[in-house]
């Protein structure tokens, strides 16, 4: 404790008493202010806060009880100590009840007792101030957290609303088209592929694996197509969520972030609601974290109560998650992925689906296809006469090239120069020929 920073106020109509108090307290390195007039002392309390206020009881103009009562209103945190030579119990009780004193010492005092009382009072005052500072800090952090949550909610709501509007417009525009399913999936897949933190290639691999499993099970073509679409759009709900939930590896997320991450299928269901023709696909995405043994999310469905397309999606998704975690050759990665999902057969996955996956053969699982009408490339991969599928913007939002731009030697060279100055390559959406 820095004693020189501690201010103590002493009030007594006896100047000899004040000099004794001042000498004793200044000897402990405290900063001491003395007053013989309680009214003058109150004016000082208005201008400066004291850790401890020491006052006599019987004084002209104002007694100690009234002085402490007014001092308490001006500086409620200051510790109040009554020092009096009178043993009148009534005056003491008045000071306790009216002035709410924190300590009482009789004259003549013992120096050790007075200093001990003052030290305890200073510690209480500083602890109170420290608690107030902590409370203010907590309140400020709570306000900041609330503002952040409100901001995130507004961002999520805005993204969801935008995608819903696109879906609604597409639903109306494609009402008379036979290929409305593919048109919708292409559009949404391009959203995923354009996001720098989501892997469009992985979505293709998951979709192809869903297709191969569905074919191995000899499902109707409608179900095969639905399984593939669920694979392509399994991550669509993440687009409406805070990027911090998916721009880092899942194992780096906090427990609270993981809980929020697992809500992305519910978000996807809300986003896909306007596309009524994708109801079955939405249902598969919503239930993709259900487990065959009933210990999954979000409903804890068990066995055949889980939609078949959801079980196919879960198996395919986890297969490719395990594939990415392996750091060996391509063939060894596939074997590792197959071994990983096989050990959870009957627990996480339907045994029939695991057998179907095993029978598909590895060469069929990684068959590449294109669902999107766009491909994502860097400036270094551009070629003359390529057509820009979406307007290209700089990192600060300035449009560099408009949608439909036909690339020439000059525009490619300029873009490559800009890319060389960036920390990461451009993600340029090119219309597939």
C-alpha positions as CSV (number, residue, x, y, z in Angstrom):
1,X,0.0,0.0,0.0
2,X,1.4,3.4,-1.0
3,X,0.7,5.4,2.2
4,X,1.6,8.7,0.6
5,X,-1.4,8.3,-1.7
6,X,-3.8,7.8,1.3
7,X,-5.7,11.0,2.3
8,X,-7.1,11.3,5.8
9,X,-9.3,14.1,7.1
10,X,-9.4,15.0,10.8
11,X,-12.0,17.3,12.5
12,X,-11.8,18.5,16.1
13,X,-12.4,21.9,17.7
14,X,-9.3,21.3,19.9
15,X,-6.2,22.3,18.0
16,X,-4.0,20.3,20.4
17,X,-5.9,17.1,19.5
18,X,-5.6,17.9,15.8
19,X,-1.8,18.4,16.1
20,X,-1.4,15.1,17.9
21,X,-3.5,13.3,15.3
22,X,-1.6,14.9,12.5
23,X,1.8,14.1,13.9
24,X,0.8,10.5,14.6
25,X,-0.6,9.9,11.1
26,X,2.0,11.8,9.1
27,X,4.6,9.8,10.9
28,X,3.0,6.8,9.0
29,X,3.5,8.7,5.7
30,X,-0.2,9.4,5.3
31,X,-1.4,12.7,3.7
32,X,-3.4,14.4,6.5
33,X,-5.8,17.4,6.4
34,X,-7.0,19.0,9.7
35,X,-9.9,21.3,10.4
36,X,-11.3,22.8,13.6
37,X,-14.6,23.8,11.9
38,X,-16.8,20.9,10.7
39,X,-18.5,23.2,8.1
40,X,-15.2,24.0,6.5
41,X,-14.3,20.3,6.6
42,X,-17.5,19.5,4.7
43,X,-16.6,21.9,1.9
44,X,-13.3,20.1,1.6
45,X,-15.1,16.7,1.4
46,X,-17.1,18.1,-1.6
47,X,-13.8,18.8,-3.4
48,X,-11.7,15.8,-2.5
49,X,-12.4,12.3,-1.5
50,X,-10.7,10.9,1.7
51,X,-10.1,7.3,2.5
52,X,-10.7,7.9,6.2
53,X,-12.6,10.7,8.0
54,X,-11.9,11.1,11.8
55,X,-14.1,13.4,13.9
56,X,-14.7,14.5,17.4
57,X,-18.2,14.2,18.8
58,X,-18.9,17.4,20.6
59,X,-18.1,20.5,18.6
60,X,-19.7,23.9,18.2
61,X,-22.0,24.6,15.2
62,X,-22.3,20.8,14.5
63,X,-21.8,17.6,16.5
64,X,-20.0,14.6,15.2
65,X,-23.2,12.6,14.4
66,X,-24.5,15.3,12.1
67,X,-21.1,15.9,10.6
68,X,-20.8,12.2,9.7
69,X,-24.4,12.2,8.4
70,X,-23.6,14.9,5.9
71,X,-20.1,13.5,5.1
72,X,-21.7,10.1,4.3
73,X,-23.9,11.7,1.7
74,X,-21.0,13.5,0.1
75,X,-18.5,10.6,0.2
76,X,-20.3,7.3,1.0
77,X,-17.2,5.2,0.5
78,X,-15.0,7.1,3.0
79,X,-14.5,5.2,6.3
80,X,-15.7,7.2,9.3
81,X,-14.1,7.0,12.7
82,X,-15.4,8.7,15.9
83,X,-12.9,9.9,18.5
84,X,-14.4,11.4,21.6
85,X,-13.5,12.0,25.2
86,X,-17.1,11.6,26.4
87,X,-18.5,8.3,27.5
88,X,-22.1,9.3,27.0
89,X,-23.7,6.3,25.4
90,X,-26.5,8.3,23.8
91,X,-24.1,10.5,21.8
92,X,-22.2,7.5,20.7
93,X,-25.4,5.7,19.5
94,X,-26.4,8.9,17.7
95,X,-23.1,8.8,15.8
96,X,-23.6,5.1,15.0
97,X,-27.2,5.4,13.8
98,X,-27.1,8.8,12.2
99,X,-23.6,9.0,10.9
100,X,-23.1,5.3,10.3
101,X,-19.6,5.3,11.7
102,X,-17.2,2.4,11.0
103,X,-15.0,2.8,14.1
104,X,-15.1,4.3,17.6
105,X,-12.1,5.3,19.7
106,X,-12.2,7.0,23.2
107,X,-9.9,9.8,24.3
108,X,-7.2,9.6,25.4
109,X,-6.4,7.1,22.7
110,X,-3.7,4.5,22.5
111,X,-1.6,5.1,19.5
112,X,-1.4,1.5,18.5
113,X,-5.1,1.0,18.7
114,X,-5.8,4.2,16.7
115,X,-3.3,3.3,14.0
116,X,-4.7,-0.3,13.8
117,X,-8.2,1.1,13.4
118,X,-7.0,3.5,10.7
119,X,-5.1,0.8,8.8
120,X,-8.2,-1.5,8.8
121,X,-10.4,1.4,7.6
122,X,-8.0,2.2,4.7
123,X,-7.9,-1.5,3.6
124,X,-11.7,-1.6,3.6
125,X,-11.9,1.7,1.6
126,X,-9.4,0.4,-1.0
127,X,-11.1,-2.9,-1.2
128,X,-14.4,-1.2,-1.8
129,X,-12.8,1.0,-4.5
130,X,-11.2,-2.0,-6.1
131,X,-14.5,-3.9,-6.2
132,X,-16.2,-0.9,-7.8
133,X,-13.5,-0.8,-10.5
134,X,-13.9,-4.5,-11.2
135,X,-17.7,-4.1,-11.4
136,X,-17.3,-1.2,-13.8
137,X,-14.9,-3.3,-15.9
138,X,-17.4,-6.3,-15.9
139,X,-20.3,-4.0,-16.8
140,X,-18.2,-2.5,-19.7
141,X,-17.3,-6.0,-20.9
142,X,-20.9,-7.1,-20.6
143,X,-22.0,-4.1,-22.7
144,X,-19.3,-4.8,-25.3
145,X,-20.3,-8.5,-25.4
146,X,-24.0,-7.6,-25.8
147,X,-23.1,-5.2,-28.6
148,X,-21.0,-7.9,-30.3
149,X,-23.8,-10.5,-29.9
150,X,-26.3,-8.0,-31.4
151,X,-23.9,-7.3,-34.2
152,X,-23.4,-11.0,-35.0
153,X,-27.1,-11.6,-34.8
154,X,-27.7,-8.7,-37.3
155,X,-25.1,-10.1,-39.6
156,X,-26.5,-13.6,-39.5
157,X,-30.0,-12.3,-40.0
158,X,-28.9,-10.2,-42.9
159,X,-27.0,-13.1,-44.6
160,X,-29.9,-15.5,-44.0
161,X,-32.4,-12.9,-45.4
162,X,-30.3,-12.4,-48.5
163,X,-30.0,-16.1,-49.3
164,X,-33.7,-16.6,-48.6
165,X,-34.6,-13.9,-51.1
166,X,-32.4,-15.5,-53.7
167,X,-34.1,-18.8,-53.1
168,X,-37.5,-17.3,-53.3
169,X,-36.7,-15.5,-56.5
170,X,-35.3,-18.7,-57.9
171,X,-38.3,-20.7,-56.8
172,X,-40.6,-18.4,-58.7
173,X,-38.4,-18.2,-61.8
174,X,-38.0,-22.0,-62.0
175,X,-41.6,-22.9,-61.2
176,X,-42.1,-24.1,-64.8
177,X,-38.6,-25.6,-65.3
178,X,-37.9,-29.3,-65.0
179,X,-34.3,-28.7,-63.8
180,X,-35.2,-26.4,-60.9
181,X,-33.4,-28.8,-58.5
182,X,-30.1,-28.6,-60.3
183,X,-30.4,-24.8,-60.8
184,X,-30.9,-24.2,-57.1
185,X,-28.1,-26.5,-56.1
186,X,-25.7,-24.9,-58.6
187,X,-26.5,-21.4,-57.3
188,X,-26.0,-22.4,-53.6
189,X,-22.9,-24.5,-54.4
190,X,-21.3,-21.5,-56.0
191,X,-22.0,-19.6,-52.8
192,X,-20.0,-22.3,-50.9
193,X,-17.3,-22.5,-53.5
194,X,-16.7,-18.7,-53.4
195,X,-16.3,-18.6,-49.6
196,X,-12.5,-18.6,-48.8
197,X,-13.0,-20.8,-45.7
198,X,-15.2,-23.5,-47.2
199,X,-13.9,-26.3,-49.4
200,X,-16.0,-26.7,-52.6
201,X,-13.9,-29.6,-53.7
202,X,-14.6,-31.4,-50.5
203,X,-18.3,-30.8,-51.0
204,X,-18.0,-32.4,-54.5
205,X,-16.2,-35.4,-53.0
206,X,-18.9,-35.8,-50.3
207,X,-21.6,-35.6,-52.9
208,X,-20.0,-38.2,-55.2
209,X,-19.6,-40.6,-52.3
210,X,-23.3,-40.1,-51.4
211,X,-24.1,-40.9,-55.0
212,X,-22.0,-44.1,-55.0
213,X,-23.5,-45.4,-51.8
214,X,-27.0,-44.7,-53.0
215,X,-26.3,-46.5,-56.2
216,X,-24.8,-49.4,-54.4
217,X,-28.0,-49.6,-52.4
218,X,-29.9,-49.6,-55.7
219,X,-32.1,-46.7,-54.6
220,X,-34.4,-45.0,-57.1
221,X,-32.8,-42.3,-59.2
222,X,-34.8,-39.6,-57.3
223,X,-33.1,-40.7,-54.0
224,X,-29.7,-40.9,-55.6
225,X,-30.0,-37.3,-56.8
226,X,-31.3,-36.1,-53.5
227,X,-28.3,-37.8,-51.7
228,X,-25.9,-36.0,-54.0
229,X,-27.6,-32.6,-53.5
230,X,-27.4,-33.1,-49.7
231,X,-23.7,-33.7,-50.1
232,X,-23.2,-30.6,-52.1
233,X,-25.1,-28.4,-49.7
234,X,-24.2,-30.0,-46.3
235,X,-22.2,-26.8,-45.4
236,X,-24.7,-24.2,-46.6
237,X,-25.8,-23.2,-43.1
238,X,-22.3,-22.0,-42.3
239,X,-22.6,-19.2,-44.8
240,X,-25.1,-17.5,-42.4
241,X,-22.9,-17.9,-39.3
242,X,-19.8,-16.2,-37.8
243,X,-16.8,-17.1,-40.0
244,X,-14.8,-17.7,-36.7
245,X,-16.8,-20.9,-36.4
246,X,-15.4,-22.5,-39.6
247,X,-12.3,-20.5,-40.6
248,X,-10.3,-22.5,-38.0
249,X,-10.0,-26.3,-37.6
250,X,-12.9,-27.8,-35.5
251,X,-10.5,-29.0,-32.8
252,X,-9.3,-25.5,-32.2
253,X,-12.9,-24.3,-31.3
254,X,-14.0,-23.7,-27.7
255,X,-16.8,-25.8,-26.2
256,X,-19.2,-23.0,-26.6
257,X,-18.1,-22.4,-30.3
258,X,-18.5,-26.1,-31.0
259,X,-22.1,-26.1,-29.7
260,X,-22.8,-23.1,-32.0
261,X,-21.1,-24.9,-34.9
262,X,-23.5,-27.9,-34.6
263,X,-26.4,-25.5,-35.1
264,X,-25.5,-24.9,-38.8
265,X,-27.9,-27.7,-40.0
266,X,-30.8,-25.9,-38.3
267,X,-29.7,-22.7,-39.9
268,X,-29.6,-24.5,-43.3
269,X,-33.1,-25.7,-42.8
270,X,-34.3,-22.2,-42.3
271,X,-32.4,-20.9,-45.3
272,X,-33.8,-23.7,-47.6
273,X,-37.4,-23.3,-46.3
274,X,-38.5,-21.1,-49.3
275,X,-37.2,-23.8,-51.7
276,X,-40.1,-26.2,-51.2
277,X,-38.8,-28.6,-53.9
278,X,-35.7,-29.1,-51.7
279,X,-37.6,-30.2,-48.6
280,X,-36.1,-33.7,-48.6
281,X,-32.6,-32.3,-49.1
282,X,-33.2,-29.9,-46.3
283,X,-34.3,-32.7,-44.1
284,X,-31.2,-34.7,-44.8
285,X,-28.9,-31.8,-43.9
286,X,-30.8,-31.1,-40.7
287,X,-30.4,-34.6,-39.4
288,X,-26.8,-35.1,-40.6
289,X,-25.4,-35.3,-37.1
290,X,-27.8,-38.0,-35.8
291,X,-26.2,-41.3,-34.8
292,X,-27.5,-44.8,-35.5
293,X,-27.4,-45.6,-31.8
294,X,-29.5,-42.6,-30.9
295,X,-26.8,-40.4,-29.3
296,X,-26.7,-37.8,-32.0
297,X,-28.1,-34.3,-32.7
298,X,-30.5,-32.6,-32.9
299,X,-33.3,-35.0,-32.1
300,X,-31.5,-38.1,-30.9
301,X,-33.2,-40.2,-33.5
302,X,-32.2,-43.9,-33.6
303,X,-31.9,-46.5,-36.3
304,X,-34.3,-46.4,-39.2
305,X,-36.0,-43.3,-37.7
306,X,-33.2,-41.3,-39.1
307,X,-33.8,-40.3,-42.8
308,X,-31.8,-42.6,-45.0
309,X,-30.3,-39.6,-47.0
310,X,-29.1,-38.1,-43.7
311,X,-27.3,-41.3,-42.7
312,X,-25.7,-41.5,-46.2
313,X,-24.6,-37.9,-45.8
314,X,-23.1,-38.4,-42.3
315,X,-21.1,-41.4,-43.5
316,X,-19.8,-39.7,-46.6
317,X,-18.9,-36.5,-44.7
318,X,-17.0,-38.3,-41.9
319,X,-15.2,-40.4,-44.5
320,X,-13.8,-37.3,-46.1
321,X,-13.0,-35.7,-42.7
322,X,-11.0,-38.7,-41.8
323,X,-9.3,-38.7,-45.3
324,X,-8.1,-35.1,-44.8
325,X,-6.7,-35.9,-41.3
326,X,-4.4,-38.5,-42.7
327,X,-0.9,-37.3,-43.8
328,X,0.1,-40.3,-45.9
329,X,-0.3,-41.3,-49.6
330,X,-3.6,-41.0,-51.4
331,X,-4.3,-44.7,-51.2
332,X,-3.4,-44.8,-47.5
333,X,-5.6,-41.9,-46.9
334,X,-8.6,-43.7,-48.4
335,X,-7.8,-46.8,-46.4
336,X,-7.5,-44.8,-43.2
337,X,-10.8,-43.1,-43.9
338,X,-12.5,-46.4,-44.5
339,X,-11.0,-48.0,-41.4
340,X,-12.1,-45.0,-39.3
341,X,-15.8,-45.1,-40.3
342,X,-15.9,-48.9,-40.2
343,X,-15.0,-49.0,-36.5
344,X,-18.2,-47.0,-35.8
345,X,-20.4,-49.2,-37.8
346,X,-23.6,-49.9,-35.7
347,X,-22.8,-47.0,-33.4
348,X,-22.7,-43.9,-35.6
349,X,-23.6,-45.4,-38.9
350,X,-26.0,-48.0,-40.3
351,X,-24.0,-51.2,-40.9
352,X,-25.7,-51.6,-44.3
353,X,-24.4,-48.2,-45.4
354,X,-20.8,-49.0,-44.2
355,X,-20.9,-52.3,-46.2
356,X,-22.2,-50.4,-49.3
357,X,-19.3,-47.8,-48.9
358,X,-16.8,-50.7,-48.7
359,X,-18.2,-52.3,-51.9
360,X,-18.1,-49.0,-53.8
361,X,-14.3,-49.3,-54.4
362,X,-12.1,-46.4,-53.7
363,X,-11.7,-45.4,-57.4
364,X,-15.4,-44.7,-57.5
365,X,-15.5,-42.6,-54.4
366,X,-13.2,-39.9,-55.6
367,X,-14.8,-39.6,-59.1
368,X,-14.8,-35.9,-59.8
369,X,-17.8,-34.0,-61.2
370,X,-19.0,-30.4,-61.6
371,X,-22.2,-29.3,-60.1
372,X,-21.5,-25.6,-60.2
373,X,-21.6,-23.4,-63.3
374,X,-18.4,-21.7,-62.1
375,X,-14.9,-22.7,-61.3
376,X,-12.7,-20.8,-58.8
377,X,-9.1,-20.0,-59.9
378,X,-6.3,-17.5,-59.1
379,X,-5.0,-14.8,-61.4
380,X,-2.0,-17.1,-62.3
381,X,-4.5,-19.6,-63.8
382,X,-6.3,-17.1,-66.0
383,X,-6.4,-17.5,-69.8
384,X,-7.4,-15.2,-72.6
385,X,-11.2,-15.3,-73.4
386,X,-12.2,-16.6,-70.0
387,X,-15.5,-15.0,-68.8
388,X,-15.8,-13.6,-65.3
389,X,-18.8,-15.1,-63.6
390,X,-19.1,-12.6,-60.7
391,X,-17.7,-9.1,-60.2
392,X,-14.2,-9.1,-58.7
393,X,-13.5,-6.8,-55.8
394,X,-10.3,-5.8,-54.0
395,X,-9.8,-6.5,-50.2
396,X,-11.3,-3.1,-49.4
397,X,-14.4,-3.6,-51.5
398,X,-13.5,-1.7,-54.6
399,X,-14.7,-3.4,-57.8
400,X,-11.8,-4.3,-60.0
401,X,-13.7,-6.0,-62.9
402,X,-17.4,-6.3,-63.6
403,X,-19.4,-9.5,-64.1
404,X,-19.1,-10.8,-67.7
405,X,-15.6,-9.4,-68.3
406,X,-13.8,-11.2,-71.1
407,X,-10.2,-11.6,-70.1
408,X,-7.5,-10.3,-72.4
409,X,-3.7,-10.4,-72.2
410,X,-3.7,-6.9,-70.7
411,X,-6.4,-7.4,-68.0
412,X,-4.7,-10.8,-67.0
413,X,-1.3,-9.1,-66.7
414,X,-2.8,-6.3,-64.6
415,X,-4.6,-8.7,-62.3
416,X,-1.5,-10.8,-61.8
417,X,0.4,-7.7,-60.7
418,X,-2.2,-6.9,-58.1
419,X,-2.3,-10.5,-56.9
420,X,1.5,-10.4,-56.4
421,X,1.0,-7.6,-53.8
422,X,-1.7,-9.5,-51.9
423,X,-1.0,-11.9,-49.0
424,X,-3.2,-14.5,-50.6
425,X,-4.3,-15.2,-54.2
426,X,-7.5,-13.9,-55.7
427,X,-10.5,-16.3,-55.8
428,X,-11.8,-15.6,-59.3
429,X,-15.1,-17.1,-60.4
430,X,-15.0,-18.1,-64.0
431,X,-18.0,-19.4,-66.0
432,X,-17.5,-23.0,-67.1
433,X,-17.5,-23.5,-70.8
